[in-house]
Amino acid sequence: MGRRNPFTVILTTKMNWNKEEFFETGKKEIDTLIQDVERLEIVPRGRALDFGCGVGRLTQSLADHYMEVVGVDIAPSMIELAGEMNRHGGRCTYVLNERDDLRVFGDSRFDLVYSNITLQHMEPRYAFRYIREFLRVLSGDGLLVFHMPSERKGRNTLDYLPRRLSVFLQRLILGGAMEMYGAPRNVLTEFIEDLGGEVRLIKQSGGAGPSWETYEYFVTMRSP
């Protein structure tokens, strides 16, 4: 999917993105994120991790605010293209990670861990495993921010089609089928708290589209 139509696979709201317009959406998103970071009085701006970075739509804008940024993705085609479009030199790097954990990174390494429109495309057992890893690599005074659907609240256009036809159309347009999953908000917050995290803020998000109730979670580690 990343080789065939990478911009549209990442942002399915439009079929024909140009590069400037596509990356401008990332700048706007990160500008809003930084406003929330400052509102929560999160100070460290050393290293940031962009999980599910794709071609670097958000990674590049994060590098405008953090000294060092690492983008990580499972798709070799995305990582390759992200490297080609990197405008921050050695301050921004991309890592291919095909594991179901983040052992490629040490403990407490990042002051910000950010992930948007990524966890929703994997089964909850994998998403929860990555959230555990997010907290492991998060610095003691850092911030974890991620988006996760909670429950379905409607149906999208493809839901009204037979399953085989829906998959065929997705493969035709995107080069593959994209699955969607969610996790109840209360289950997710309890999981985070059991791991020593503190949910500082929860905002509604439209990242999973109108047929899902989706939230953006802001998490810090509790003081010892």
C-alpha positions as CSV (number, residue, x, y, z in Angstrom):
1,M,0.0,0.0,0.0
2,G,2.9,2.3,0.8
3,R,4.4,1.8,-2.6
4,R,1.2,2.3,-4.5
5,N,-0.3,5.4,-3.0
6,P,1.4,6.5,0.2
7,F,-0.2,9.9,0.8
8,T,-3.7,8.6,0.4
9,V,-3.1,5.5,2.4
10,I,-2.0,7.8,5.3
11,L,-4.8,10.3,4.8
12,T,-7.8,8.7,3.0
13,T,-9.8,11.9,3.0
14,K,-8.3,12.8,-0.4
15,M,-7.2,10.9,-3.4
16,N,-4.7,13.2,-5.0
17,W,-2.5,15.0,-2.5
18,N,0.3,17.2,-3.6
19,K,3.4,17.1,-1.4
20,E,3.1,20.6,0.0
21,E,-0.5,20.3,0.9
22,F,0.0,16.9,2.5
23,F,2.8,18.0,4.8
24,E,1.0,21.2,5.7
25,T,-1.7,19.0,7.4
26,G,1.1,17.6,9.5
27,K,2.3,21.1,10.5
28,K,-1.2,22.1,11.6
29,E,-1.6,19.0,13.6
30,I,1.7,19.4,15.4
31,D,1.1,23.1,16.0
32,T,-2.1,22.1,17.9
33,L,-0.2,19.3,19.7
34,I,2.5,21.8,20.9
35,Q,-0.2,24.1,22.3
36,D,-1.5,21.2,24.4
37,V,2.0,20.3,25.5
38,E,2.5,23.9,26.7
39,R,-0.9,24.0,28.4
40,L,0.1,20.8,30.4
41,E,3.4,22.5,31.2
42,I,5.5,19.7,29.8
43,V,9.0,21.2,29.5
44,P,11.5,18.7,28.0
45,R,12.1,19.2,24.2
46,G,14.9,16.7,23.7
47,R,13.9,13.6,21.8
48,A,10.5,12.8,20.2
49,L,9.2,9.5,18.8
50,D,6.7,9.4,16.0
51,F,5.2,5.9,16.0
52,G,3.6,4.9,12.6
53,C,5.4,7.7,10.9
54,G,4.6,6.8,7.3
55,V,6.5,9.2,5.0
56,G,7.2,11.6,7.9
57,R,4.1,13.8,7.6
58,L,4.3,14.5,11.4
59,T,7.9,13.7,12.0
60,Q,9.1,16.6,9.9
61,S,7.0,19.1,11.9
62,L,8.0,17.6,15.2
63,A,11.6,18.3,14.3
64,D,10.7,22.0,14.3
65,H,10.0,21.8,18.0
66,Y,12.3,19.0,19.3
67,M,16.1,18.6,19.2
68,E,16.0,15.1,17.8
69,V,13.1,13.1,16.3
70,V,12.8,9.5,15.4
71,G,10.1,8.2,13.1
72,V,9.3,4.4,13.2
73,D,7.2,2.4,10.8
74,I,6.6,-1.2,9.7
75,A,6.6,-0.5,6.0
76,P,10.0,-0.4,4.2
77,S,8.5,1.7,1.3
78,M,7.3,4.4,3.8
79,I,10.6,4.6,5.6
80,E,12.5,4.9,2.3
81,L,10.3,7.7,1.0
82,A,10.4,9.5,4.4
83,G,14.2,9.5,4.2
84,E,14.1,11.0,0.8
85,M,11.9,13.8,1.9
86,N,13.7,14.5,5.2
87,R,14.6,18.3,5.5
88,H,16.2,18.2,8.9
89,G,19.4,16.2,8.3
90,G,20.7,14.1,11.2
91,R,18.3,15.6,13.7
92,C,15.5,13.5,12.1
93,T,16.0,9.8,11.5
94,Y,13.7,6.9,10.4
95,V,13.8,3.4,11.7
96,L,12.2,0.3,10.2
97,N,10.7,-1.9,13.0
98,E,8.9,-5.1,12.0
99,R,8.6,-6.3,15.6
100,D,5.6,-6.2,17.8
101,D,7.6,-4.3,20.4
102,L,10.0,-1.3,20.5
103,R,13.1,-3.2,21.8
104,V,15.1,-1.2,19.3
105,F,14.9,1.7,21.7
106,G,16.2,1.8,25.3
107,D,14.2,2.7,28.4
108,S,13.2,6.3,29.2
109,R,14.6,7.6,25.9
110,F,12.0,10.0,24.6
111,D,10.5,13.2,26.0
112,L,7.5,12.9,23.7
113,V,6.0,9.7,22.2
114,Y,3.3,10.6,19.6
115,S,1.1,8.3,17.5
116,N,-2.0,9.2,15.4
117,I,-4.2,7.1,13.1
118,T,-1.9,4.0,13.6
119,L,-3.1,2.0,16.6
120,Q,-6.6,1.9,15.1
121,H,-5.4,-0.4,12.3
122,M,-4.1,-3.2,14.5
123,E,-5.8,-5.7,16.8
124,P,-6.2,-4.4,20.4
125,R,-3.8,-7.0,21.8
126,Y,-1.0,-5.5,19.6
127,A,-2.1,-1.9,20.3
128,F,-2.0,-2.5,24.1
129,R,1.4,-4.1,23.8
130,Y,2.7,-1.0,22.0
131,I,1.2,1.3,24.6
132,R,3.1,-0.6,27.2
133,E,6.2,0.0,25.2
134,F,5.4,3.7,24.7
135,L,5.4,4.1,28.5
136,R,8.7,2.1,28.8
137,V,10.6,4.4,26.4
138,L,9.0,7.6,27.8
139,S,11.2,9.7,30.0
140,G,10.1,10.3,33.6
141,D,9.0,13.9,32.9
142,G,7.9,13.3,29.2
143,L,4.5,13.0,27.6
144,L,2.8,10.2,25.6
145,V,0.0,11.3,23.2
146,F,-1.9,8.8,21.1
147,H,-5.3,8.5,19.4
148,M,-7.5,5.4,19.8
149,P,-11.1,4.7,18.7
150,S,-13.4,3.7,21.6
151,E,-16.6,2.4,20.0
152,R,-18.5,2.4,16.7
153,K,-21.2,5.0,16.5
154,G,-22.3,4.5,12.9
155,R,-21.4,3.0,9.5
156,N,-19.3,4.3,6.7
157,T,-20.0,3.9,3.0
158,L,-17.9,0.7,2.7
159,D,-19.9,-0.9,5.6
160,Y,-23.0,-1.0,3.4
161,L,-21.2,-3.1,0.8
162,P,-20.6,-6.8,0.8
163,R,-17.3,-7.7,2.5
164,R,-15.7,-9.0,-0.7
165,L,-16.7,-5.9,-2.7
166,S,-15.5,-3.6,0.1
167,V,-12.1,-5.3,0.2
168,F,-11.9,-5.2,-3.6
169,L,-12.5,-1.5,-3.7
170,Q,-9.9,-0.8,-1.0
171,R,-7.3,-2.9,-2.8
172,L,-8.1,-1.1,-6.1
173,I,-7.8,2.4,-4.6
174,L,-5.2,1.9,-1.9
175,G,-3.4,-1.2,-2.9
176,G,-4.7,-3.1,0.2
177,A,-7.5,-3.4,2.8
178,M,-7.4,-1.4,6.0
179,E,-8.9,-2.9,9.1
180,M,-10.3,-0.8,12.0
181,Y,-10.3,-1.6,15.7
182,G,-11.0,0.2,18.9
183,A,-10.7,-0.1,22.7
184,P,-13.2,1.1,25.3
185,R,-12.1,4.3,26.9
186,N,-12.4,3.0,30.5
187,V,-10.5,-0.2,29.7
188,L,-7.7,1.8,28.1
189,T,-7.4,4.3,31.0
190,E,-7.3,1.5,33.6
191,F,-4.6,-0.3,31.6
192,I,-2.5,2.9,31.5
193,E,-2.9,3.5,35.3
194,D,-2.0,-0.1,36.1
195,L,1.3,0.5,34.2
196,G,2.1,3.6,36.3
197,G,0.8,6.2,33.9
198,E,-1.4,9.1,34.6
199,V,-4.0,10.3,32.0
200,R,-3.7,14.0,32.2
201,L,-6.1,14.9,29.4
202,I,-8.6,13.2,27.0
203,K,-9.8,15.0,23.9
204,Q,-12.3,13.9,21.3
205,S,-10.7,13.2,17.9
206,G,-12.0,12.7,14.4
207,G,-9.0,10.6,13.4
208,A,-10.9,7.4,12.8
209,G,-13.7,9.1,10.9
210,P,-17.4,9.8,11.7
211,S,-18.4,6.2,12.3
212,W,-16.1,5.9,15.4
213,E,-16.0,7.6,18.8
214,T,-12.3,8.4,19.0
215,Y,-10.2,10.0,21.7
216,E,-6.8,11.5,22.0
217,Y,-5.0,10.5,25.3
218,F,-2.3,12.6,27.0
219,V,-0.3,10.5,29.5
220,T,2.6,11.2,31.9
221,M,4.3,8.8,34.3
222,R,3.2,9.1,37.9
223,S,5.9,10.3,40.3
224,P,7.5,7.6,42.4
